[in-house]
Amino acid sequence: MIKKTITEIEQEYELELDSIIKKTKERKAKTILLQFPDGLKPYAKVIVDELERKSEKHGIKAEFFIWMGSCFGACDIPNIKDIDLLVQFGHTPWKSRNNRGF
């Protein structure tokens, strides 16, 4: 497996980490479950490390958990209790050619 930095990962995927931090703060979430498709699972720890760094920078005390089970799309939601926020990532690069999202 080729190791990548968060900068290299973000060049390929729009992870929207700042949006996750914003939602975490808005909802006062303390436990966040991150669900990755197989294509992004190798980078899960790098992404969590960056989210932890950004959380600390914004004074947010939260724990990030990685769901390593299946992820077959937005309808495949883990049945886990005591999670304040669930974040699902996709691994298809969604780069719009016409800036309208399609």
Contacts in CASP RR format, 6 or more apart in sequence:
PFRMAT RR
TARGET T0000
AUTHOR 0000-0000-0000
METHOD contacts of the structure
MODEL  1
MIKKTITEIEQEYELELDSIIKKTKERKAKTILLQFPDGLKPYAKVIVDE
LERKSEKHGIKAEFFIWMGSCFGACDIPNIKDIDLLVQFGHTPWKSRNNR
GF
1 42 0 8 1.000
4 43 0 8 1.000
4 46 0 8 1.000
5 46 0 8 1.000
6 46 0 8 1.000
6 47 0 8 1.000
6 49 0 8 1.000
6 50 0 8 1.000
9 15 0 8 1.000
9 43 0 8 1.000
9 46 0 8 1.000
9 47 0 8 1.000
10 17 0 8 1.000
12 93 0 8 1.000
13 40 0 8 1.000
13 89 0 8 1.000
13 90 0 8 1.000
13 91 0 8 1.000
13 93 0 8 1.000
14 93 0 8 1.000
14 94 0 8 1.000
14 95 0 8 1.000
15 47 0 8 1.000
15 89 0 8 1.000
17 47 0 8 1.000
17 50 0 8 1.000
17 51 0 8 1.000
17 54 0 8 1.000
18 54 0 8 1.000
20 32 0 8 1.000
20 51 0 8 1.000
20 87 0 8 1.000
21 51 0 8 1.000
21 54 0 8 1.000
21 55 0 8 1.000
21 58 0 8 1.000
21 60 0 8 1.000
23 29 0 8 1.000
23 85 0 8 1.000
23 87 0 8 1.000
24 32 0 8 1.000
24 55 0 8 1.000
24 60 0 8 1.000
24 62 0 8 1.000
24 85 0 8 1.000
25 58 0 8 1.000
25 60 0 8 1.000
27 84 0 8 1.000
27 85 0 8 1.000
28 84 0 8 1.000
29 62 0 8 1.000
29 84 0 8 1.000
29 85 0 8 1.000
30 61 0 8 1.000
30 62 0 8 1.000
30 63 0 8 1.000
30 84 0 8 1.000
31 62 0 8 1.000
31 63 0 8 1.000
31 65 0 8 1.000
31 82 0 8 1.000
31 83 0 8 1.000
31 84 0 8 1.000
31 85 0 8 1.000
32 51 0 8 1.000
32 62 0 8 1.000
32 63 0 8 1.000
32 64 0 8 1.000
32 65 0 8 1.000
32 83 0 8 1.000
32 84 0 8 1.000
32 85 0 8 1.000
32 86 0 8 1.000
32 87 0 8 1.000
33 65 0 8 1.000
33 66 0 8 1.000
33 67 0 8 1.000
33 78 0 8 1.000
33 80 0 8 1.000
33 83 0 8 1.000
33 85 0 8 1.000
33 86 0 8 1.000
33 87 0 8 1.000
34 44 0 8 1.000
34 47 0 8 1.000
34 48 0 8 1.000
34 51 0 8 1.000
34 64 0 8 1.000
34 65 0 8 1.000
34 66 0 8 1.000
34 67 0 8 1.000
34 87 0 8 1.000
34 89 0 8 1.000
35 67 0 8 1.000
35 71 0 8 1.000
35 76 0 8 1.000
35 77 0 8 1.000
35 78 0 8 1.000
35 86 0 8 1.000
35 87 0 8 1.000
35 88 0 8 1.000
35 89 0 8 1.000
36 43 0 8 1.000
36 44 0 8 1.000
36 47 0 8 1.000
36 66 0 8 1.000
36 67 0 8 1.000
36 71 0 8 1.000
36 89 0 8 1.000
36 90 0 8 1.000
36 91 0 8 1.000
37 71 0 8 1.000
37 73 0 8 1.000
37 89 0 8 1.000
37 90 0 8 1.000
37 91 0 8 1.000
38 71 0 8 1.000
38 91 0 8 1.000
39 91 0 8 1.000
40 47 0 8 1.000
40 89 0 8 1.000
40 90 0 8 1.000
40 91 0 8 1.000
41 68 0 8 1.000
44 66 0 8 1.000
44 68 0 8 1.000
45 66 0 8 1.000
47 89 0 8 1.000
48 64 0 8 1.000
48 66 0 8 1.000
51 64 0 8 1.000
52 64 0 8 1.000
55 61 0 8 1.000
55 62 0 8 1.000
65 83 0 8 1.000
67 78 0 8 1.000
67 80 0 8 1.000
69 78 0 8 1.000
70 76 0 8 1.000
71 88 0 8 1.000
73 88 0 8 1.000
73 90 0 8 1.000
74 88 0 8 1.000
77 86 0 8 1.000
77 88 0 8 1.000
78 86 0 8 1.000
94 101 0 8 1.000
96 102 0 8 1.000
END
